[in-house]
């Protein structure tokens, strides 16, 4: 597995390319999660699904599936349950409320805004292009 790791505030991030055989349940159904983080203070995984359009209720079921798979395959017995977050271009609060109401996991929906500027306080927390390239070269 090729893995890029970095630390932002309380998040320890591992972004990697997982071979199909490693977690076959996720690939058997042609699914793969977008982002997987580990929150150091909360001691849990955080699954983030990125959506380019408006929120759809079926996204909640997919996120629930990913959180269950992460809890089953990656979560250590001392970790807290996985948290799921759907980031959409547009969020309809009523649709999100109905979609998440009876879910037994910590799931949330939020919208995002694109910007080209990186806030100054985050610039020092993010890996540089050179650091990412170095990690990629080590994985070869």
VOVO-434443 format. One line per field, with one value per atom (N, C-alpha, C): x, y, z; residue number from 1; residue in one letter. Coordinates in Angstrom, 1 decimal. Each point is the difference from the previous one (the first is absolute). Example, Ala and Ser with C-alpha at 12.3 -4.5 7.8 and 13.67 -1.06 7.14 Angstrom:
% residues 2
u c(13.2 -0.9 0.9 -0.4 0.9 -0.8) $
v c(-5.7 1.2 1.2 1.1 1.1 1.1) $
w c(7.8 0.0 0.0 -0.7 0.0 0.8) $
num c(1 1 1 2 2 2) $
residuo c(A A A S S S) $
END
This chain:
% residues 140
u c(0.8 -0.8 0.9 -0.3 0.7 -0.8 0.7 -0.6 0.7 -0.8 0.5 -0.6 0.9 -0.5 0.4 -0.9 0.2 -0.8 0.3 -0.7 -0.5 -1.3 -0.6 -0.8 0.4 -0.7 -0.1 -1.2 -0.2 -0.2 0.1 -0.2 1.3 0.1 1.1 -0.6 0.6 -0.6 0.8 -0.6 0.6 -0.8 0.6 -0.7 0.8 -0.6 0.7 -0.7 0.7 -0.6 -0.1 -1.1 -0.2 -0.2 0.8 -0.1 -1.3 -0.6 -1.4 0.0 1.1 -0.1 0.1 0.4 0.2 -1.3 -1.0 -1.3 -1.0 -0.1 -0.8 -1.5 -0.5 -1.5 -0.3 0.9 -0.2 0.0 0.8 0.1 -0.9 -0.5 -0.9 -1.3 -0.3 -1.2 0.4 1.2 0.5 -0.1 0.3 -0.1 1.4 0.3 1.2 -0.3 0.4 -0.2 0.9 -0.4 0.8 1.2 -0.3 1.1 -0.2 1.1 0.0 1.1 -0.5 0.9 -0.1 1.0 -0.1 0.1 -0.9 0.0 0.7 1.1 0.8 -0.7 -0.6 -0.7 -1.2 -0.8 -1.3 0.3 1.2 0.4 -1.0 -0.2 -0.9 0.3 -0.4 0.1 -1.1 0.3 -1.0 0.0 -1.2 -0.2 -0.6 0.5 -0.5 -0.4 -1.2 -0.5 -0.1 0.6 -0.1 -1.0 -0.9 -1.0 0.0 0.1 0.0 -1.3 -1.1 -1.3 -0.7 -1.4 -0.8 -0.1 -0.4 -0.1 -1.2 0.2 -1.1 -0.1 -1.2 -0.2 0.8 0.2 0.8 1.4 0.6 1.3 0.2 -1.1 0.1 0.2 -0.7 0.2 1.4 0.5 1.4 1.0 -0.2 0.9 -0.1 -1.2 -0.2 0.8 -0.1 0.7 1.5 0.6 1.4 0.4 -0.8 0.4 -0.1 -0.9 -0.1 1.2 0.4 1.2 1.2 0.2 1.2 0.0 -1.1 -0.1 0.3 -0.4 0.2 1.5 0.5 1.3 1.2 -0.2 1.2 -0.1 -1.1 -0.1 0.5 0.9 0.5 -1.0 0.1 -0.9 -0.1 1.1 0.1 -0.5 -0.2 -0.5 -1.5 -0.4 -1.5 -0.5 -1.4 -0.6 0.4 0.0 0.3 -1.1 0.5 -0.9 -0.1 -1.1 -0.2 -0.4 0.5 -0.3 -0.2 -1.1 -0.3 0.2 0.9 0.2 -0.6 -1.1 -0.7 0.1 -0.2 0.0 -1.2 -1.1 -1.2 -0.6 -0.4 -0.6 -1.5 -0.9 -1.4 -0.2 -0.2 -0.1 -1.1 -1.1 -1.1 0.3 0.5 0.4 1.1 0.9 1.1 -0.6 -0.9 -0.5 -0.8 -0.8 -0.8 0.9 1.1 0.9 0.8 0.3 0.9 -0.7 -1.3 -0.7 0.1 -0.2 0.0 1.4 1.0 1.3 0.6 0.7 0.5 1.5 0.5 1.4 0.0 1.2 0.2 0.3 -1.1 0.1 -0.5 0.6 -0.4 0.1 -0.7 0.1 0.3 0.9 0.3 0.3 -0.1 0.3 1.4 0.5 1.4 0.0 1.0 0.2 1.5 0.1 1.4 0.7 1.3 0.8 1.4 0.6 1.4 1.0 -0.4 1.0 0.0 1.2 0.1 0.2 -0.8 0.2 1.4 0.5 1.4 0.3 -1.0 0.2 0.1 -0.5 0.1 1.2 0.6 1.1 1.1 0.3 1.1 -0.4 -1.3 -0.4 -0.1 -0.1 -0.2 1.4 0.0 1.3 0.3 1.3 0.3 0.0 0.0 0.0 1.2 1.1 1.3 -0.2 -0.6 -0.2 -0.9 -1.0 -0.9 0.7 0.8 0.7 1.0 0.7 0.9 -0.7 -1.1 -0.8 -0.4 -0.4 -0.4 1.2 1.2 1.1 0.5 -0.2 0.3 -0.8 -1.3 -0.9 0.3 0.9 0.2 0.8) $
v c(-1.2 1.2 1.2 1.0 1.3 0.9 0.6 0.8 1.3 1.1 1.3 0.4 0.4 0.3 1.5 0.6 1.4 0.2 1.1 0.4 1.4 0.2 1.4 0.1 1.0 0.2 -1.3 -0.5 -1.3 -1.2 0.2 -1.1 -0.6 -1.3 -0.7 -0.6 0.4 -0.5 -1.0 -1.0 -1.0 -0.1 0.4 -0.1 -1.0 -1.0 -1.1 -0.6 -0.7 -0.8 -1.4 -0.5 -1.4 -1.0 -1.0 -1.1 -0.7 -0.5 -0.6 -1.1 -0.8 -1.2 0.4 1.2 0.3 0.2 0.6 0.2 -0.4 -1.2 -0.5 0.4 0.1 0.3 1.3 1.0 1.3 0.0 -0.9 0.0 -1.0 -1.0 -0.9 0.7 1.0 0.8 1.3 0.0 1.2 1.3 -0.1 1.2 0.3 1.3 0.4 1.3 0.2 1.3 1.0 1.3 1.1 0.4 0.3 0.3 -0.7 -0.4 -0.7 0.7 0.5 0.7 -0.8 0.3 -0.4 1.2 0.2 1.2 -0.5 0.7 -0.4 0.2 1.2 0.2 -0.8 -0.1 -0.8 -1.5 -0.4 -1.4 -0.8 0.5 -0.7 0.4 -0.9 0.3 0.9 0.8 0.9 -0.2 -0.5 -0.2 1.2 0.5 1.2 -0.4 0.3 -0.2 1.4 0.1 1.3 -0.1 0.9 0.0 1.3 0.0 1.2 0.7 -0.7 0.5 0.2 0.1 0.1 -1.3 0.1 -1.2 -0.9 -1.3 -1.0 -0.9 -0.4 -0.9 -1.3 -0.5 -1.3 0.1 1.2 0.2 -0.4 0.1 -0.4 -1.5 -0.8 -1.4 -0.4 0.6 -0.3 0.3 1.2 0.4 -1.0 -0.4 -0.9 -1.3 -0.5 -1.2 0.2 1.1 0.2 0.1 0.6 0.1 -1.4 -0.8 -1.4 -0.8 0.2 -0.8 0.5 1.3 0.5 -0.5 0.0 -0.5 -1.4 -0.8 -1.4 -0.4 0.7 -0.4 0.8 1.2 0.8 0.4 0.2 0.6 -1.0 0.5 -0.7 0.0 -1.0 -0.1 1.2 0.8 1.2 1.2 -0.1 1.2 0.2 1.2 0.3 -0.3 -0.1 -0.3 1.1 -0.4 0.8 1.1 1.2 1.1 0.2 0.3 0.2 1.4 0.6 1.3 0.0 0.6 0.1 1.5 0.4 1.4 0.1 0.9 0.2 1.4 0.2 1.4 0.7 -0.7 0.6 -0.9 0.5 -0.9 0.5 -1.0 0.3 -0.6 0.9 -0.4 -1.0 0.1 -0.9 -1.4 0.0 -1.3 -0.7 0.7 -0.5 -0.5 0.7 -0.4 -1.3 -0.1 -1.3 -1.1 0.2 -1.1 -0.5 0.9 -0.4 -0.4 0.3 0.0 -1.4 -1.1 -1.3 -0.7 0.6 -0.6 -0.1 -1.1 -0.2 0.4 0.7 0.4 1.5 0.6 1.4 0.4 0.5 0.4 1.4 0.8 1.4 0.4 1.0 0.6 1.5 0.4 1.5 0.4 1.3 0.4 0.7 0.2 0.6 1.1 0.9 1.0 -0.1 0.0 -0.1 1.4 -0.1 1.3 -0.4 0.9 -0.2 0.4 0.8 0.5 -1.0 -0.3 -0.8 0.9 -0.1 0.9 -0.1 1.1 0.1 -1.0 -0.2 -0.9 -1.5 -0.3 -1.4 -0.3 1.1 -0.2 -0.8 0.2 -0.7 -1.4 -0.3 -1.3 -1.0 0.5 -0.9 -0.4 -1.2 -0.4 0.8 0.2 0.7 -1.0 0.6 -0.9 -0.9 0.5 -0.8 -1.1 0.2 -1.1 -1.1 0.4 -1.0 -0.7 0.6 -0.6 -1.0 0.4 -0.9 -1.3 0.2 -1.2 -0.9 0.6 -0.8 -0.7 0.6 -0.6 -1.2 0.1 -1.1 -1.2 0.2 -1.1 -0.8 0.4 -0.7 -1.2) $
w c(0.0 0.0 0.0 -0.9 0.0 1.0 0.9 1.1 0.1 0.0 0.3 1.4 0.9 1.3 0.3 0.8 0.5 1.2 0.7 1.2 -0.1 0.2 -0.1 1.3 0.8 1.3 0.8 0.2 0.8 -0.9 -1.3 -1.0 -0.4 0.0 -0.6 -1.2 -1.1 -1.3 -0.7 -0.4 -0.9 -1.2 -1.1 -1.3 -0.8 -0.5 -0.6 -1.2 -0.8 -1.0 0.5 0.2 0.6 -1.1 0.0 -1.0 0.2 -1.0 0.0 1.0 0.1 0.9 1.5 0.3 1.4 0.8 -0.6 0.6 -1.0 -0.4 -1.1 0.1 1.3 0.1 -0.6 0.1 -0.6 -1.5 -0.6 -1.4 -0.7 0.8 -0.6 -0.5 0.6 -0.4 -0.7 -0.5 -0.8 0.8 1.2 0.9 0.6 0.1 0.8 0.6 1.2 0.7 -0.5 0.2 -0.6 0.9 1.3 0.9 1.3 0.6 1.3 0.9 1.1 1.0 1.3 0.9 1.3 0.9 0.9 0.9 1.3 0.3 1.1 1.4 0.2 1.2 0.3 -1.1 0.1 0.0 -0.5 -0.1 -0.9 -1.2 -0.9 -1.4 -0.9 -1.5 -0.4 -1.0 -0.6 -1.5 -0.5 -1.4 -0.6 -1.1 -0.6 -1.5 -0.3 -1.4 -0.7 -1.1 -0.7 -1.2 -0.1 -1.0 -0.8 -1.3 -0.8 -0.2 0.3 -0.1 1.3 -0.1 1.2 0.7 1.3 0.8 -0.5 0.0 -0.3 1.1 0.4 1.2 -0.1 -1.2 -0.1 0.4 0.0 0.5 1.5 0.8 1.4 0.1 -0.8 0.1 -0.4 -1.1 -0.4 1.1 0.6 1.1 1.2 0.3 1.1 -0.3 -1.3 -0.4 0.2 -0.4 0.1 1.5 0.8 1.5 0.6 -0.4 0.5 -0.4 -1.3 -0.5 0.7 0.3 0.7 1.4 0.7 1.3 0.1 -1.0 0.1 -0.4 -1.0 -0.5 0.6 0.4 0.4 1.5 0.6 1.3 1.0 0.9 1.1 1.2 0.9 1.0 1.0 0.0 0.9 -0.8 -1.3 -0.7 0.2 -0.2 0.0 -1.4 -0.1 -1.3 -1.0 -1.3 -1.1 -0.2 -0.3 -0.3 -1.5 -0.6 -1.4 -0.3 -1.1 -0.4 -1.5 -0.5 -1.4 -0.3 -0.9 -0.4 -1.4 -0.1 -1.3 -0.4 -1.3 -0.6 0.6 0.2 0.6 1.0 1.1 1.0 0.2 0.0 0.3 1.4 1.0 1.4 0.2 -0.6 0.3 -0.6 -1.2 -0.6 0.9 0.4 0.8 1.3 0.7 1.2 -0.1 -1.0 -0.2 -0.4 -0.8 -0.4 1.2 0.9 1.1 1.3 0.1 1.2 0.8 -0.7 0.8 -0.2 -0.5 -0.1 1.4 0.3 1.4 0.1 -1.0 0.0 0.0 0.3 0.0 -1.4 -0.7 -1.4 -0.1 -1.0 -0.1 -1.5 -0.4 -1.3 0.1 -0.9 0.0 -1.4 -0.3 -1.3 0.0 -1.2 -0.1 -1.0 0.1 -1.0 -0.5 -1.3 -0.6 0.1 0.3 0.0 -0.5 -0.5 -0.5 1.1 0.9 1.0 1.2 0.5 1.2 1.2 1.0 1.2 0.5 0.5 0.5 1.1 0.9 1.1 -0.4 -1.2 -0.4 -0.9 -0.6 -0.9 0.7 1.2 0.7 0.4 0.1 0.4 -1.2 -1.2 -1.1 -0.6 -0.5 -0.6 -1.3 -0.3 -1.2 -1.2 -1.2 -1.2 0.0 0.5 0.0 1.0 1.2 1.0 -0.6 -0.7 -0.6 -1.1 -0.8 -1.1 0.6 1.1 0.7 0.5 0.6 0.5 -1.2 -1.1 -1.1 -0.6 0.0 -0.5 0.9 1.3 0.9 -0.2 -0.5 -0.1 -1.3 -0.8 -1.3 0.3) $
num c(1 1 1 2 2 2 3 3 3 4 4 4 5 5 5 6 6 6 7 7 7 8 8 8 9 9 9 10 10 10 11 11 11 12 12 12 13 13 13 14 14 14 15 15 15 16 16 16 17 17 17 18 18 18 19 19 19 20 20 20 21 21 21 22 22 22 23 23 23 24 24 24 25 25 25 26 26 26 27 27 27 28 28 28 29 29 29 30 30 30 31 31 31 32 32 32 33 33 33 34 34 34 35 35 35 36 36 36 37 37 37 38 38 38 39 39 39 40 40 40 41 41 41 42 42 42 43 43 43 44 44 44 45 45 45 46 46 46 47 47 47 48 48 48 49 49 49 50 50 50 51 51 51 52 52 52 53 53 53 54 54 54 55 55 55 56 56 56 57 57 57 58 58 58 59 59 59 60 60 60 61 61 61 62 62 62 63 63 63 64 64 64 65 65 65 66 66 66 67 67 67 68 68 68 69 69 69 70 70 70 71 71 71 72 72 72 73 73 73 74 74 74 75 75 75 76 76 76 77 77 77 78 78 78 79 79 79 80 80 80 81 81 81 82 82 82 83 83 83 84 84 84 85 85 85 86 86 86 87 87 87 88 88 88 89 89 89 90 90 90 91 91 91 92 92 92 93 93 93 94 94 94 95 95 95 96 96 96 97 97 97 98 98 98 99 99 99 100 100 100 101 101 101 102 102 102 103 103 103 104 104 104 105 105 105 106 106 106 107 107 107 108 108 108 109 109 109 110 110 110 111 111 111 112 112 112 113 113 113 114 114 114 115 115 115 116 116 116 117 117 117 118 118 118 119 119 119 120 120 120 121 121 121 122 122 122 123 123 123 124 124 124 125 125 125 126 126 126 127 127 127 128 128 128 129 129 129 130 130 130 131 131 131 132 132 132 133 133 133 134 134 134 135 135 135 136 136 136 137 137 137 138 138 138 139 139 139 140 140 140) $
residuo c(X X X X X X X X X X X X X X X X X X X X X X X X X X X X X X X X X X X X X X X X X X X X X X X X X X X X X X X X X X X X X X X X X X X X X X X X X X X X X X X X X X X X X X X X X X X X X X X X X X X X X X X X X X X X X X X X X X X X X X X X X X X X X X X X X X X X X X X X X X X X X X X X X X X X X X X X X X X X X X X X X X X X X X X X X X X X X X X X X X X X X X X X X X X X X X X X X X X X X X X X X X X X X X X X X X X X X X X X X X X X X X X X X X X X X X X X X X X X X X X X X X X X X X X X X X X X X X X X X X X X X X X X X X X X X X X X X X X X X X X X X X X X X X X X X X X X X X X X X X X X X X X X X X X X X X X X X X X X X X X X X X X X X X X X X X X X X X X X X X X X X X X X X X X X X X X X X X X X X X X X X X X X X X X X X X X X X X X X X X X X X X X X X X X X X X X X X X X X X X X X X X X X X X X X X X X X X X X X X X X X) $
END
